[in-house]
Structures are given as C-alpha cells and as structure tokens.
Amino acid sequence: MKQSKLNLKHLAMFAALAGTAGVASAQSSVTISGLLNVGIAHGNNGQTQLDGTNANGKFAMNDLLSNIAFSGKEDLGGGLYAGFQLVSFIQVDNGALFDSSTLFSSRSVVKFGGNFGELYMGRSLTPANLQILFTDPWGWNASSAQVGWQIQTANYKSTSYLRTNNTVGFVSPEMGGVTVTLAHATGENVLSNDDGASIDYKKGALWIGAGYDQSHGMDNNPTMNHMADLVAAYDFGVIKPMLSFTTSKVNNVTYRSYALAATAPIGATGTLKAAYARLNDCACVAGSTAALSKVSLGYQYDLSKRTALFANLSRAKAQTLSSTNTVELGIQHGF
C-alpha cells in the first residue's frame, strides 16, 4: 500500500467539496459521510503473507481503510433521478491518502436511475467483488482478521485490482427477490477491457448469489483470466452463517478458494465474528504449490450507533512458510 502526504491540491479539492455541500444539500440532498477505523496490531513476523495489517513483529498503529464519502441525489420527476458518489480512502494514522495518485480511489461514479434500474459510470468495484466482500464479517477492511481479497478472489485481479476504471454498469430493479448487475470497463487501448456480472436472490433471511469477471488483469496478461464465485448467507437471528466459493484461471493456472464465516449478536451491544478460509495455492512460493489457510476471530462492542471498540485474533499459514499470527485492538467511528 502506498502512503503519501495529503498535498495542497487534494486539500483544496476536499475544502471545495465540503464548502459547497452545505449549500447544495438544501437543493439536491448532498451528504458527507464516512468511517474512521484505526487499530493497534502486534504480529509474530511470520512468513505467510497477509492482505490486511501486519505488525511485523512489533506493535504498530494501522488504518483499516477509513474513508470519507460525498454523495448526492436529485429527483428529476417522473420516477427518474440523477446522483453521484465520491469515496476516498484516507489513513487516519498518518493523515495521508491511501493512494496519492487517486483521490477517490474507492469509488467515483455518476448515476442515473428510475423504475428501469440504475446506470452508473466511473470507477467501482466489479459486480463479483462487491458481492463477495459481503461474505467477509470484516468487509475487506484491511484488518489482520479479514478473510481478504487474495483468498476470496482466488488470486484473480481485475484491471485495477479489485475495481475497474472507465466503467459503465447497470443494476436491475428487484424482480421477485432477484437483482442483476452488469458492468463493462474499457481499457482505452492501454489496458484490457473488463467484463463482469452478478445475480443475487434475497428473500427474507436468505441470500444466494453468483458472480463472474473476465479480463487480462492489471498486467495485461496475454491470456484471458476468469473468476467465478458462489455466495450464500442465512440470518437465523442468533447466528448468521456466510459462505463463499471462488474459482479462477490466471495465466492458464486454476485456483480455488472457499470461506466459511459467521456473525452472532452477543447481548444488545456486542457482535462475535469468526471465519475460516482456504486457498489451494497462494502463488507465494516460487516453483511450488502453497495452500493457504486462515482462521480469524473477532469481537465488536458498540458504544453507540456510530462508535465501536473491536478486538481481533488471526492466524494465516501457507505450506512451507511459518504462520503469521496477529492480535489487533481498535476503535471505529462513523459519521
């Protein structure tokens, strides 16, 4: 992850957006929201790679993908609307952007919708990745405990890792509990095009879905890469189990992964989180297959509707590599 100082140009852009939001909100429902998420982590300096935080054998403060979002929606009449969403990752631990080259690296889209569904254009998670992250109790927040994108995407990368630039997408209206999302991203003669789709069925406590994506990846590989996933969840009230299964083909090598996870309320203010995941080959040991497994346990205590304390434990182990064990304590605040 790149870390850089928030330069004056970015500060000016944030100030301009914040300054005009109050005026615009009276007319077009512009809102500013976000989540600040910071933890103190300690690891054993194991050899197994982690998608999330790794304290490298010492205590370290880590930002867990904190973000600030600007969004708005305008009623055009006749059931039509226009809107936008600009979401930037920020690093509370050092005040920097997640990526100095991209101000709104999380999402930047303009939207047009109505009874027919919603069209969006810009930068966004692929439909399949957006679907998968909801089966991770930590929501891909870059904590040491998250199931994580490497495992759950089975080593597959879109043209902008988890997201795509220059995207035109469509989200259908819900029909009998079924929603379909389609997306096409053009590489603009520099990178590969990227095509993705997902279908979700939600009825009461049940959720079942499937997704697909294909591209030549971030490195514009000569072969077409593919990823397909299946997801499911059911909220029993006392526990909500979640499942994801992913298969991919990257540079003509097939990978598979699965993750079993669950969340459970503990009293009126607590939530227990647990997950076990396995990737058949993490591609992290040259010349050999290294299966990667990860187990995570977490507890979140809500101080209010906006603020919570959390504690996480995790262990990741790849074949022939020493395990990476991490403990993490932190606080999150939404606004």
N, C-alpha and C positions, 0 to 999 in steps of 0.2 A: 504494500500500500504506500503510495506517495504521501508525504507530509510536507506542506509548504505553508508559508505565512500568507494570510489573507491580505492581498495587496490593495493599494488605494483604489484601483479601478473597481474591484469587487465590492469594496466598502461603499463606494459611491452608488453602485447599482443596487445594493441592498437598501441603502438610505433612500434612494429614489422610490423604490417599490414600497417601502414602509411608509414613506411620507405621503404617498398618493393613495394608499389603501384606505385610510380613514375617510377620505373624500369620496372615493369610488364606492365604498361599501354601502352608502346610503342609496345608491342607484343600481348597483349591479351585484350585490352580495359577495363582495371580495372579502376573503378571510385570511388571516395569518395563523398558522398552527405549527406544531412541531413536537418533537420528543427529544429530551436531553437524557442521555443514558451513559453513565460512567461507572467503571468498576476498578477495584484493586485486585490484581491477579498474582498468583505465585505458581510457578511451574517447576518441574524437576529437570528441565533442559533435555528432555528426551529427543530421540532422533526422528520419531514419527511426525510427519507434517500435520499442521492444523490449519483449517480455513480461518478459524477465529483467532482470538488473542492467544499469545504465547509469551509468558513472562520470562522465558529464557533462564530459568533457574533462580530468579530473584523477584522480589516484589516490584510490580510496575503498575502505573495507572494507565488504563486503556479506555478509549472512547469506543462505544458499541454502536456505531452507525447512527449517531444523533443526527437529527435532520430539522430543517425549517422549510415550511411549505407555504406557498401563496396560491390560492385557488379562487375561482370565481365562476359565477353562472348568471346568464342573462335570459330572461323569458322573452322569446320572440313572438309569442302569441301563436294560436292555432296548435298548441301542443308541442311547438318547437322550442329549442333552447340552444344557446352557444355558451361555451365555457373554456376554461384553461386550468392547467395545473403545472406549477413550477416547484420542484422539490430538490433541495440541495443538501448533500451530506456535509455536516460540519463536525469538527473534532473539538469537543469541549475541553479535553485535557491540555491542548496547546493553542486553541483558538484558530486553527487552520482549516482550510477546506480539505475534504477527503482527497480531491484531485485538483491540483492547481490549474489544469488545462480545461476543466469543465466546471462551470459554476453550478448548473443544475444537473449534476451527474446522475441523480436518482431518477427523475422523470421531468420531462418538459414537453407538454402536449397542448394542442388546441383541440376543442371538441365541438361537435355539432350533433344534436340528437333530437329524438321525438319518439312517437309510438313505433316507428320502424326500427328503433335501436339507437346505437351511438357510433359515430365515426370519430376517430381521433388521428392526429398526425403529429409526429415528432419523435422523441426518444422515450422508450418504455421497456419494461421487462417483456420478454417474449411471453405469449399466452401460456406455454407449458411451464415456464419457470415461475410465473405468477401463481399458477395452480399448485405447484409442488411446495412452495415455501409455506403454504398454509398447513402442511402436514408436519412442520417443524415447530415444536412447542415454543422455541425461541425466535421463530420467524426470521431466520437468517440474519440475526442482528450482530453477527461477528463476535459473539461471546465465545469463550472457550468451550461452552457446553453445547452450542448449536449443532444440530445434525450436519448442516452445512451444504454448500453448493457443490463441492467436489464430489462428495458421496452421492447426493441426491440427483445430480445431473449425470452421474457415471462418466466423469471426465470430459463431458461434452462442453464446448464453448460456442456461443453464437458469435456473430461478427463483432460484437462489443462486449464479450464475455457473457454476462447474464442478460444484457439488454441489447437493443438494436437502435441505431440511429436511422434517420430518414425513413421512418416507419409510417405506413398507412394501415390502420386497424379498424375492425368493425366488431362491435359487441351486440348480439341479437337481443331482442326483448325476451323475457322469460316466457316459455310456452310449455305449460304443464310441468313446470319444475325444471325444464331443460333450457340451458343457455349455451350459445355457441360463440366463440371468439376466433376471429381470423386476422392474420397480420402478414404484411409483406414489407420488407425493408430493402431498399435499393442500395447497392454498393457504390453507385455513381462512378462506375468504371475504375474504382480504386480497390474496393473490397468485393467480396462475394455478395450476391443477393441472399436474403434470409427469408424463409417462409415458415410460418408457424400456425398452429390451430389448437384449440382445446374445446372440449364439450363437458359440461357439468350438469349433473342431475341433483337437485336439492329438494327434499320433501320432508318437512318436519325436522327430526333429529338426524336424518340420513343424508350423507353427501357421497356421491360417486363421480369420478371424473377420469378423463383420459386426455393426453396432450401429445403433440408432435412438433418437432422442429427440424429443419434441414438447412445447411449452409456449408461453405468451405472453411468456416471458422475464422478466428481472429487473424490467423497467419495465412489465410487464403490458400489452404492446402490444395494440392492437385486433385484429390478425390473428394466427392461429396460426402459430408458427415451427416449422421442422422441421430436423433434422440426420440424415444417414445416413453411415455410414463402412464402409469395407472395409480390413482389415488382413491382413498376411501376414509370415511370417518363416521362415527355414530356417537351422539351425545346421550348417554344414559342418565345424565344428571349427576350421579355420584362419581362418574368417570367418563372421559371422552377419549376412546382409543382412536389412533390415526395410523394409516398405512400408506407407504409409497413404494412403488416398484418401478425401476427405470432400466432401460436397455439402450445402449448407444453403439454406434460404429464410428470410430475416429481413426482416420488414416488406415482404413481396412482392418482395424483391430476392434473386436467386440468387447464391450464392458457391460457388467450388470451390477445393480445395487438394489438393496431394499432397506427400509427403515420402519421400525415399529416404535410407536410413541404414544404417550397418553398424558392428559392433564386431569387433575382431580381437585375440586374445591376442598379446602381444609377450613372448616368453620365459615364465618361470614367474610373474612378478610384475607384468607390465605389460599394459595394455589400451589399444588405439587406438580412438578414436571419431570418426566422420565422418557428416555429414548435409548434404543439400541439400533445400530445401523451397521451394514457391512457392504463393502465394495470389493468385487472379486479381484481387482488389480488396480492399485493406486498409481501405477506407472511412475513410481518414485524410486525404484531400484533398477538401475541400468542392466539390461540383459536378462532380467528375471521377472517372474510374476510375484507381486507382493500384495496379498489380500490385506485389506484394511478394515478393522472393526473399531467401533467407538461406542462407549456407553456413557450416558450423562444423567445427572440427577440435579434438580433444582427446586428451590422454594422461593416464592414471591409473597411478600406481606404488604398488603395495601394499607398505607397510612390514610389515604383519601382516594377520591375518584381519579386524581391526577398524579399522585405521588406514591411510589412503592420502593421498598427495600428488597434486595434479592441476594441469594447465595447459590452458587453453582459448583458442582464437582464433575469432573470429566476424566476419562481415560481413553486414549486413542493408541492403537497398536497395529503396526504393519509388520508383516513377516520379515524376518532378518534384521529388523530395526528395533531399538529399545522403545518402550512405551513412553508417551507424553502424558503426564498426569498434572492436572491443573485445578486449583481452587480459586474461586472468584467471589468477591463481595462488592455490592454496589448499590446505587440509587438511580431511579429514573423518575423524570417529571415531565408530564405532558402539558401542553398549553394550546 
